[in-house]
Structure formats: C-alpha cells, structure tokens
Amino acid sequence: MELAPEREARLRREEEDAAHDRARKKAGEDHERRKDFLLFVYSLAVVAVATLSSVVALFRSPTSSPWAAPLLTLIVGGLLGYQTGKSQATKGAT
C-alpha cells in the first residue's frame, strides 16, 4: 500500500522536525552541563584560595590576622552543612 505524496511529505516533515527538536534539546542540555561544570570549578577555586590563605595566615602569625580563623571556621562549617544536607536529601529521595 502506497501513501499519497502529500501524506508522505507530511510524515517526512514531521520526522525531520522531531529530529531537529531532539538535536536542540541535546544541545541545550550540553550547554547547561558545561555551564554547571564551569560554575563548580570557579566555586571550588574561590573556596580553595580562601582556605589556603586562611591556613597560611594562621600559621604565619595567628595574632596579626584575626580574619583567618573565622573564615576557616565558616568554610569548614559550610562544607559540613552541605554534606549533611546532601545526605538528608538523598535519604528522603529514596
């Protein structure tokens, strides 16, 4: 059984549209993944610099850098809070 040329053309167009939509969706997901990764790397670098500068300042002269201990405490507390919040979210999801 052969399809009418109009119906064949319409089916071909719908298949091409679906393929185009899948390609656009994949490109958008790839872009989001790349953006999230770059944000993660940037955040990691900022936290690493703050941590290293705090540790160096504390070991160099603890009395002349009053900002180092609270900053280091804040970083460690934030990381621990993130880890415990992450584990709670994982337990609730299952």
BATORSE-821737 format. One record per residue: x, y, z of N, C-alpha, C in turn; residue number from 1; residue in one letter. Coordinates in Angstrom, 2 decimals, m for minus. Example, Ala and Ser with C-alpha at 12.3 -4.5 7.8 and 13.67 -1.06 7.14 Angstrom:
<nodes>
node n_east = 13.19 | n_north = m5.69 | n_up = 7.80 | ca_east = 12.30 | ca_north = m4.50 | ca_up = 7.80 | c_east = 13.20 | c_north = m3.30 | c_up = 7.80 | pos = 1 | code = A
node n_east = 12.85 | n_north = m2.25 | n_up = 7.08 | ca_east = 13.67 | ca_north = m1.06 | ca_up = 7.14 | c_east = 12.90 | c_north = 0.03 | c_up = 7.87 | pos = 2 | code = S
</nodes>
This chain:
<nodes>
node n_east = 0.83 | n_north = m1.17 | n_up = 0.00 | ca_east = 0.00 | ca_north = 0.00 | ca_up = 0.00 | c_east = 0.88 | c_north = 1.24 | c_up = 0.00 | pos = 1 | code = M
node n_east = 0.68 | n_north = 2.08 | n_up = m0.95 | ca_east = 1.48 | ca_north = 3.30 | ca_up = m1.07 | c_east = 0.72 | c_north = 4.47 | c_up = m0.48 | pos = 2 | code = E
node n_east = 1.49 | n_north = 5.36 | n_up = 0.14 | ca_east = 0.89 | ca_north = 6.56 | ca_up = 0.71 | c_east = 0.79 | c_north = 7.63 | c_up = m0.36 | pos = 3 | code = L
node n_east = m0.17 | n_north = 8.48 | n_up = m0.17 | ca_east = m0.31 | ca_north = 9.61 | ca_up = m1.09 | c_east = 0.91 | c_north = 10.52 | c_up = m0.93 | pos = 4 | code = A
node n_east = 1.33 | n_north = 11.18 | n_up = m2.00 | ca_east = 2.53 | ca_north = 12.04 | ca_up = m1.92 | c_east = 2.41 | c_north = 13.13 | c_up = m0.85 | pos = 5 | code = P
node n_east = 1.22 | n_north = 13.67 | n_up = m0.64 | ca_east = 1.06 | ca_north = 14.71 | ca_up = 0.38 | c_east = 1.29 | c_north = 14.13 | c_up = 1.77 | pos = 6 | code = E
node n_east = 0.74 | n_north = 12.95 | n_up = 2.00 | ca_east = 0.89 | ca_north = 12.31 | ca_up = 3.31 | c_east = 2.34 | c_north = 11.91 | c_up = 3.55 | pos = 7 | code = R
node n_east = 3.00 | n_north = 11.43 | n_up = 2.52 | ca_east = 4.40 | ca_north = 11.06 | ca_up = 2.61 | c_east = 5.26 | c_north = 12.28 | c_up = 2.95 | pos = 8 | code = E
node n_east = 4.98 | n_north = 13.39 | n_up = 2.30 | ca_east = 5.72 | ca_north = 14.62 | ca_up = 2.55 | c_east = 5.48 | c_north = 15.11 | c_up = 3.98 | pos = 9 | code = A
node n_east = 4.24 | n_north = 15.00 | n_up = 4.44 | ca_east = 3.92 | ca_north = 15.43 | ca_up = 5.81 | c_east = 4.63 | c_north = 14.57 | c_up = 6.84 | pos = 10 | code = R
node n_east = 4.65 | n_north = 13.27 | n_up = 6.63 | ca_east = 5.35 | ca_north = 12.37 | ca_up = 7.55 | c_east = 6.85 | c_north = 12.66 | c_up = 7.57 | pos = 11 | code = L
node n_east = 7.42 | n_north = 12.89 | n_up = 6.40 | ca_east = 8.85 | ca_north = 13.21 | ca_up = 6.31 | c_east = 9.15 | c_north = 14.50 | c_up = 7.07 | pos = 12 | code = R
node n_east = 8.28 | n_north = 15.50 | n_up = 6.90 | ca_east = 8.48 | ca_north = 16.78 | ca_up = 7.59 | c_east = 8.37 | c_north = 16.61 | c_up = 9.10 | pos = 13 | code = R
node n_east = 7.42 | n_north = 15.81 | n_up = 9.57 | ca_east = 7.27 | ca_north = 15.58 | ca_up = 11.00 | c_east = 8.48 | c_north = 14.85 | c_up = 11.57 | pos = 14 | code = E
node n_east = 9.02 | n_north = 13.89 | n_up = 10.83 | ca_east = 10.22 | ca_north = 13.19 | ca_up = 11.28 | c_east = 11.41 | c_north = 14.13 | c_up = 11.36 | pos = 15 | code = E
node n_east = 11.55 | n_north = 15.01 | n_up = 10.38 | ca_east = 12.65 | ca_north = 15.98 | ca_up = 10.39 | c_east = 12.49 | c_north = 16.96 | c_up = 11.55 | pos = 16 | code = E
node n_east = 11.26 | n_north = 17.40 | n_up = 11.80 | ca_east = 11.00 | ca_north = 18.31 | ca_up = 12.93 | c_east = 11.35 | c_north = 17.64 | c_up = 14.26 | pos = 17 | code = D
node n_east = 10.98 | n_north = 16.38 | n_up = 14.40 | ca_east = 11.28 | ca_north = 15.66 | ca_up = 15.64 | c_east = 12.78 | c_north = 15.50 | c_up = 15.81 | pos = 18 | code = A
node n_east = 13.49 | n_north = 15.18 | n_up = 14.74 | ca_east = 14.95 | ca_north = 15.05 | ca_up = 14.82 | c_east = 15.58 | c_north = 16.39 | c_up = 15.19 | pos = 19 | code = A
node n_east = 15.07 | n_north = 17.48 | n_up = 14.61 | ca_east = 15.59 | ca_north = 18.80 | ca_up = 14.92 | c_east = 15.33 | c_north = 19.16 | c_up = 16.38 | pos = 20 | code = H
node n_east = 14.14 | n_north = 18.85 | n_up = 16.89 | ca_east = 13.82 | ca_north = 19.13 | ca_up = 18.29 | c_east = 14.73 | c_north = 18.33 | c_up = 19.23 | pos = 21 | code = D
node n_east = 15.00 | n_north = 17.07 | n_up = 18.89 | ca_east = 15.91 | ca_north = 16.26 | ca_up = 19.73 | c_east = 17.31 | c_north = 16.86 | c_up = 19.73 | pos = 22 | code = R
node n_east = 17.78 | n_north = 17.32 | n_up = 18.58 | ca_east = 19.11 | ca_north = 17.91 | ca_up = 18.50 | c_east = 19.19 | c_north = 19.20 | c_up = 19.31 | pos = 23 | code = A
node n_east = 18.15 | n_north = 20.03 | n_up = 19.24 | ca_east = 18.13 | ca_north = 21.28 | ca_up = 20.02 | c_east = 18.11 | c_north = 20.99 | c_up = 21.51 | pos = 24 | code = R
node n_east = 17.33 | n_north = 19.99 | n_up = 21.92 | ca_east = 17.25 | ca_north = 19.64 | ca_up = 23.33 | c_east = 18.60 | c_north = 19.14 | c_up = 23.83 | pos = 25 | code = K
node n_east = 19.26 | n_north = 18.30 | n_up = 23.05 | ca_east = 20.58 | ca_north = 17.78 | ca_up = 23.44 | c_east = 21.59 | c_north = 18.90 | c_up = 23.53 | pos = 26 | code = K
node n_east = 21.56 | n_north = 19.84 | n_up = 22.58 | ca_east = 22.49 | ca_north = 20.97 | ca_up = 22.62 | c_east = 22.24 | c_north = 21.82 | c_up = 23.86 | pos = 27 | code = A
node n_east = 20.99 | n_north = 22.04 | n_up = 24.22 | ca_east = 20.67 | ca_north = 22.80 | ca_up = 25.42 | c_east = 21.14 | c_north = 22.11 | c_up = 26.69 | pos = 28 | code = G
node n_east = 20.97 | n_north = 20.79 | n_up = 26.74 | ca_east = 21.43 | ca_north = 20.03 | ca_up = 27.90 | c_east = 22.94 | c_north = 20.06 | c_up = 28.00 | pos = 29 | code = E
node n_east = 23.63 | n_north = 19.94 | n_up = 26.86 | ca_east = 25.10 | ca_north = 20.02 | ca_up = 26.86 | c_east = 25.57 | c_north = 21.38 | c_up = 27.36 | pos = 30 | code = D
node n_east = 24.89 | n_north = 22.43 | n_up = 26.94 | ca_east = 25.25 | ca_north = 23.78 | ca_up = 27.37 | c_east = 25.05 | c_north = 23.93 | c_up = 28.88 | pos = 31 | code = H
node n_east = 23.93 | n_north = 23.44 | n_up = 29.39 | ca_east = 23.67 | ca_north = 23.51 | ca_up = 30.83 | c_east = 24.73 | c_north = 22.75 | c_up = 31.62 | pos = 32 | code = E
node n_east = 25.09 | n_north = 21.57 | n_up = 31.13 | ca_east = 26.09 | ca_north = 20.75 | ca_up = 31.81 | c_east = 27.44 | c_north = 21.47 | c_up = 31.84 | pos = 33 | code = R
node n_east = 27.82 | n_north = 22.08 | n_up = 30.71 | ca_east = 29.07 | ca_north = 22.82 | ca_up = 30.63 | c_east = 29.06 | c_north = 24.03 | c_up = 31.57 | pos = 34 | code = R
node n_east = 27.94 | n_north = 24.73 | n_up = 31.61 | ca_east = 27.81 | ca_north = 25.91 | ca_up = 32.47 | c_east = 27.88 | c_north = 25.51 | c_up = 33.94 | pos = 35 | code = K
node n_east = 27.21 | n_north = 24.43 | n_up = 34.32 | ca_east = 27.25 | ca_north = 23.96 | ca_up = 35.70 | c_east = 28.67 | c_north = 23.54 | c_up = 36.10 | pos = 36 | code = D
node n_east = 29.37 | n_north = 22.88 | n_up = 35.19 | ca_east = 30.73 | ca_north = 22.45 | ca_up = 35.48 | c_east = 31.66 | c_north = 23.65 | c_up = 35.68 | pos = 37 | code = F
node n_east = 31.54 | n_north = 24.66 | n_up = 34.83 | ca_east = 32.38 | ca_north = 25.85 | ca_up = 34.98 | c_east = 32.08 | c_north = 26.59 | c_up = 36.27 | pos = 38 | code = L
node n_east = 30.82 | n_north = 26.66 | n_up = 36.65 | ca_east = 30.45 | ca_north = 27.28 | ca_up = 37.91 | c_east = 31.02 | c_north = 26.50 | c_up = 39.09 | pos = 39 | code = L
node n_east = 30.99 | n_north = 25.18 | n_up = 39.01 | ca_east = 31.56 | ca_north = 24.33 | ca_up = 40.05 | c_east = 33.06 | c_north = 24.57 | c_up = 40.18 | pos = 40 | code = F
node n_east = 33.78 | n_north = 24.60 | n_up = 39.05 | ca_east = 35.23 | ca_north = 24.80 | ca_up = 39.07 | c_east = 35.56 | c_north = 26.18 | c_up = 39.64 | pos = 41 | code = V
node n_east = 34.82 | n_north = 27.20 | n_up = 39.24 | ca_east = 35.05 | ca_north = 28.55 | ca_up = 39.75 | c_east = 34.81 | c_north = 28.60 | c_up = 41.26 | pos = 42 | code = Y
node n_east = 33.73 | n_north = 28.01 | n_up = 41.73 | ca_east = 33.43 | ca_north = 28.00 | ca_up = 43.16 | c_east = 34.50 | c_north = 27.23 | c_up = 43.94 | pos = 43 | code = S
node n_east = 34.92 | n_north = 26.12 | n_up = 43.38 | ca_east = 35.97 | ca_north = 25.33 | ca_up = 44.02 | c_east = 37.26 | c_north = 26.13 | c_up = 44.13 | pos = 44 | code = L
node n_east = 37.60 | n_north = 26.87 | n_up = 43.09 | ca_east = 38.82 | ca_north = 27.68 | ca_up = 43.11 | c_east = 38.71 | c_north = 28.79 | c_up = 44.16 | pos = 45 | code = A
node n_east = 37.57 | n_north = 29.45 | n_up = 44.26 | ca_east = 37.39 | ca_north = 30.52 | ca_up = 45.25 | c_east = 37.52 | c_north = 29.96 | c_up = 46.67 | pos = 46 | code = V
node n_east = 36.88 | n_north = 28.84 | n_up = 46.93 | ca_east = 36.95 | ca_north = 28.23 | ca_up = 48.26 | c_east = 38.38 | c_north = 27.76 | c_up = 48.56 | pos = 47 | code = V
node n_east = 39.05 | n_north = 27.21 | n_up = 47.57 | ca_east = 40.43 | ca_north = 26.75 | ca_up = 47.78 | c_east = 41.36 | c_north = 27.92 | c_up = 48.10 | pos = 48 | code = A
node n_east = 41.22 | n_north = 29.02 | n_up = 47.39 | ca_east = 42.05 | ca_north = 30.20 | ca_up = 47.65 | c_east = 41.77 | c_north = 30.75 | c_up = 49.04 | pos = 49 | code = V
node n_east = 40.51 | n_north = 30.84 | n_up = 49.42 | ca_east = 40.16 | ca_north = 31.36 | ca_up = 50.75 | c_east = 40.70 | c_north = 30.44 | c_up = 51.84 | pos = 50 | code = A
node n_east = 40.58 | n_north = 29.13 | n_up = 51.64 | ca_east = 41.07 | ca_north = 28.18 | ca_up = 52.63 | c_east = 42.58 | c_north = 28.26 | c_up = 52.76 | pos = 51 | code = T
node n_east = 43.28 | n_north = 28.24 | n_up = 51.63 | ca_east = 44.74 | ca_north = 28.30 | ca_up = 51.68 | c_east = 45.24 | c_north = 29.60 | c_up = 52.28 | pos = 52 | code = L
node n_east = 44.61 | n_north = 30.71 | n_up = 51.94 | ca_east = 45.06 | ca_north = 31.98 | ca_up = 52.51 | c_east = 44.80 | c_north = 32.02 | c_up = 54.01 | pos = 53 | code = S
node n_east = 43.70 | n_north = 31.42 | n_up = 54.46 | ca_east = 43.42 | ca_north = 31.37 | ca_up = 55.90 | c_east = 44.44 | c_north = 30.51 | c_up = 56.63 | pos = 54 | code = S
node n_east = 44.73 | n_north = 29.35 | n_up = 56.09 | ca_east = 45.69 | ca_north = 28.45 | ca_up = 56.72 | c_east = 47.07 | c_north = 29.08 | c_up = 56.76 | pos = 55 | code = V
node n_east = 47.49 | n_north = 29.67 | n_up = 55.67 | ca_east = 48.81 | ca_north = 30.32 | ca_up = 55.63 | c_east = 48.85 | c_north = 31.48 | c_up = 56.63 | pos = 56 | code = V
node n_east = 47.81 | n_north = 32.26 | n_up = 56.70 | ca_east = 47.78 | ca_north = 33.39 | ca_up = 57.63 | c_east = 47.80 | c_north = 32.91 | c_up = 59.08 | pos = 57 | code = A
node n_east = 47.10 | n_north = 31.82 | n_up = 59.36 | ca_east = 47.11 | ca_north = 31.30 | ca_up = 60.73 | c_east = 48.47 | c_north = 30.76 | c_up = 61.13 | pos = 58 | code = L
node n_east = 49.14 | n_north = 30.08 | n_up = 60.24 | ca_east = 50.45 | ca_north = 29.53 | ca_up = 60.57 | c_east = 51.55 | c_north = 30.59 | c_up = 60.59 | pos = 59 | code = F
node n_east = 51.37 | n_north = 31.62 | n_up = 59.79 | ca_east = 52.38 | ca_north = 32.68 | ca_up = 59.74 | c_east = 52.37 | c_north = 33.49 | c_up = 61.03 | pos = 60 | code = R
node n_east = 51.23 | n_north = 34.05 | n_up = 61.37 | ca_east = 51.11 | ca_north = 34.80 | ca_up = 62.63 | c_east = 49.63 | c_north = 34.87 | c_up = 63.02 | pos = 61 | code = S
node n_east = 49.23 | n_north = 34.02 | n_up = 63.94 | ca_east = 47.82 | ca_north = 33.94 | ca_up = 64.31 | c_east = 47.26 | c_north = 35.23 | c_up = 64.92 | pos = 62 | code = P
node n_east = 48.10 | n_north = 36.03 | n_up = 65.55 | ca_east = 47.59 | ca_north = 37.23 | ca_up = 66.21 | c_east = 47.40 | c_north = 38.40 | c_up = 65.25 | pos = 63 | code = T
node n_east = 48.15 | n_north = 38.42 | n_up = 64.14 | ca_east = 48.05 | ca_north = 39.56 | ca_up = 63.23 | c_east = 46.98 | c_north = 39.38 | c_up = 62.14 | pos = 64 | code = S
node n_east = 46.34 | n_north = 38.25 | n_up = 62.11 | ca_east = 45.28 | ca_north = 38.03 | ca_up = 61.10 | c_east = 44.02 | c_north = 37.52 | c_up = 61.79 | pos = 65 | code = S
node n_east = 43.25 | n_north = 38.43 | n_up = 62.36 | ca_east = 42.04 | ca_north = 38.00 | ca_up = 63.08 | c_east = 40.93 | c_north = 37.48 | c_up = 62.16 | pos = 66 | code = P
node n_east = 41.04 | n_north = 37.70 | n_up = 60.89 | ca_east = 40.01 | ca_north = 37.26 | ca_up = 59.96 | c_east = 40.17 | c_north = 35.80 | c_up = 59.55 | pos = 67 | code = W
node n_east = 41.37 | n_north = 35.23 | n_up = 59.75 | ca_east = 41.65 | ca_north = 33.89 | ca_up = 59.22 | c_east = 40.87 | c_north = 32.79 | c_up = 59.92 | pos = 68 | code = A
node n_east = 40.84 | n_north = 32.81 | n_up = 61.23 | ca_east = 40.15 | ca_north = 31.74 | ca_up = 61.97 | c_east = 38.66 | c_north = 31.74 | c_up = 61.70 | pos = 69 | code = A
node n_east = 37.98 | n_north = 32.88 | n_up = 61.76 | ca_east = 36.54 | ca_north = 32.84 | ca_up = 61.44 | c_east = 36.25 | c_north = 32.42 | c_up = 60.00 | pos = 70 | code = P
node n_east = 37.10 | n_north = 32.84 | n_up = 59.07 | ca_east = 36.90 | ca_north = 32.44 | ca_up = 57.67 | c_east = 37.06 | c_north = 30.94 | c_up = 57.50 | pos = 71 | code = L
node n_east = 38.09 | n_north = 30.39 | n_up = 58.12 | ca_east = 38.31 | ca_north = 28.94 | ca_up = 58.05 | c_east = 37.16 | c_north = 28.18 | c_up = 58.71 | pos = 72 | code = L
node n_east = 36.68 | n_north = 28.68 | n_up = 59.84 | ca_east = 35.53 | ca_north = 28.06 | ca_up = 60.51 | c_east = 34.28 | c_north = 28.12 | c_up = 59.63 | pos = 73 | code = T
node n_east = 34.08 | n_north = 29.25 | n_up = 58.98 | ca_east = 32.93 | ca_north = 29.40 | ca_up = 58.08 | c_east = 33.01 | c_north = 28.41 | c_up = 56.91 | pos = 74 | code = L
node n_east = 34.18 | n_north = 28.25 | n_up = 56.34 | ca_east = 34.34 | ca_north = 27.34 | ca_up = 55.20 | c_east = 34.09 | c_north = 25.89 | c_up = 55.63 | pos = 75 | code = I
node n_east = 34.70 | n_north = 25.50 | n_up = 56.75 | ca_east = 34.51 | ca_north = 24.13 | ca_up = 57.23 | c_east = 33.05 | c_north = 23.88 | c_up = 57.60 | pos = 76 | code = V
node n_east = 32.42 | n_north = 24.85 | n_up = 58.26 | ca_east = 31.01 | ca_north = 24.71 | ca_up = 58.61 | c_east = 30.11 | c_north = 24.62 | c_up = 57.39 | pos = 77 | code = G
node n_east = 30.42 | n_north = 25.43 | n_up = 56.39 | ca_east = 29.63 | ca_north = 25.38 | ca_up = 55.15 | c_east = 29.76 | c_north = 24.04 | c_up = 54.44 | pos = 78 | code = G
node n_east = 30.99 | n_north = 23.52 | n_up = 54.39 | ca_east = 31.20 | ca_north = 22.22 | ca_up = 53.74 | c_east = 30.50 | c_north = 21.10 | c_up = 54.52 | pos = 79 | code = L
node n_east = 30.59 | n_north = 21.14 | n_up = 55.84 | ca_east = 29.90 | ca_north = 20.11 | ca_up = 56.63 | c_east = 28.39 | c_north = 20.23 | c_up = 56.50 | pos = 80 | code = L
node n_east = 27.89 | n_north = 21.45 | n_up = 56.50 | ca_east = 26.45 | ca_north = 21.65 | ca_up = 56.32 | c_east = 25.98 | c_north = 21.16 | c_up = 54.96 | pos = 81 | code = G
node n_east = 26.79 | n_north = 21.40 | n_up = 53.95 | ca_east = 26.44 | ca_north = 20.92 | ca_up = 52.61 | c_east = 26.40 | c_north = 19.40 | c_up = 52.58 | pos = 82 | code = Y
node n_east = 27.40 | n_north = 18.77 | n_up = 53.18 | ca_east = 27.45 | ca_north = 17.31 | ca_up = 53.19 | c_east = 26.27 | c_north = 16.70 | c_up = 53.96 | pos = 83 | code = Q
node n_east = 25.95 | n_north = 17.25 | n_up = 55.12 | ca_east = 24.85 | ca_north = 16.68 | ca_up = 55.88 | c_east = 23.51 | c_north = 16.97 | c_up = 55.21 | pos = 84 | code = T
node n_east = 23.36 | n_north = 18.12 | n_up = 54.62 | ca_east = 22.13 | ca_north = 18.42 | ca_up = 53.89 | c_east = 21.99 | c_north = 17.54 | c_up = 52.66 | pos = 85 | code = G
node n_east = 23.11 | n_north = 17.26 | n_up = 52.02 | ca_east = 23.10 | ca_north = 16.41 | ca_up = 50.84 | c_east = 22.71 | c_north = 14.98 | c_up = 51.21 | pos = 86 | code = K
node n_east = 23.23 | n_north = 14.48 | n_up = 52.33 | ca_east = 22.90 | ca_north = 13.12 | ca_up = 52.72 | c_east = 21.44 | c_north = 13.02 | c_up = 53.13 | pos = 87 | code = S
node n_east = 20.89 | n_north = 14.06 | n_up = 53.76 | ca_east = 19.49 | ca_north = 14.05 | ca_up = 54.13 | c_east = 18.59 | c_north = 14.08 | c_up = 52.90 | pos = 88 | code = Q
node n_east = 18.98 | n_north = 14.87 | n_up = 51.89 | ca_east = 18.20 | ca_north = 14.95 | ca_up = 50.68 | c_east = 18.22 | c_north = 13.62 | c_up = 49.93 | pos = 89 | code = A
node n_east = 19.36 | n_north = 12.93 | n_up = 49.99 | ca_east = 19.47 | ca_north = 11.65 | ca_up = 49.32 | c_east = 18.61 | c_north = 10.60 | c_up = 50.03 | pos = 90 | code = T
node n_east = 18.58 | n_north = 10.64 | n_up = 51.36 | ca_east = 17.76 | ca_north = 9.68 | ca_up = 52.09 | c_east = 16.28 | c_north = 9.90 | c_up = 51.84 | pos = 91 | code = K
node n_east = 15.87 | n_north = 11.14 | n_up = 51.73 | ca_east = 14.46 | ca_north = 11.45 | ca_up = 51.50 | c_east = 14.01 | c_north = 11.08 | c_up = 50.10 | pos = 92 | code = G
node n_east = 14.94 | n_north = 11.07 | n_up = 49.15 | ca_east = 14.58 | ca_north = 10.81 | ca_up = 47.75 | c_east = 14.34 | c_north = 9.32 | c_up = 47.48 | pos = 93 | code = A
node n_east = 14.93 | n_north = 8.47 | n_up = 48.32 | ca_east = 14.80 | ca_north = 7.03 | ca_up = 48.05 | c_east = 13.58 | c_north = 6.43 | c_up = 48.68 | pos = 94 | code = T
</nodes>
